Amino acid sequence: MKNYPPEFKADAVALYESRPGATIRSVAADLGVNPETLRNWVRAAGASRPRGRRAEGTGEAAAPLEVENAALRKKIRELEPSSERGP
């Protein structure tokens, strides 16, 4: 089982909340995590979004940057040597 840092989990939940038209599945795919994992994080955070569509334009401009940032953070984690793993 993979362990994700708390900051990544919080960012993932915030990203999901900021994208009104996105599904958990689509956000999880963008981040490279299992949809059920993201669903659990969203539930644990008590995050919710109003059902239905919000007004267009709300958070839409920031969403591509947030997705790009999440993807870059993931890539950095993949490339960094893990100091948490033993020899």
Phi, psi and omega in degrees: 000136179279144173252129179250142178295150180304326180296320180295317179299314180296318178296321180296316178296316179297321178297314178301316181293330184278350182247089186300330182270354185274152175260165175301320181299317182289320179293318179299319178296318178299324184269347181077031177241161178292136180303323179292327177297312178297319179301319179295319179296319180296315179297316182297327180280352182069021182285146176209158175232148176299144177290149179084184183272140172273173178302136179300144178097342180287109178075358184293320182292326182280335186303313180299322178293321180294320179295316179298317179298318179297318180295320179293320177298319180298315180297319178299315179299323180291326185273334181286139173292137183276119177278348181278336179280145178281176180294000000 
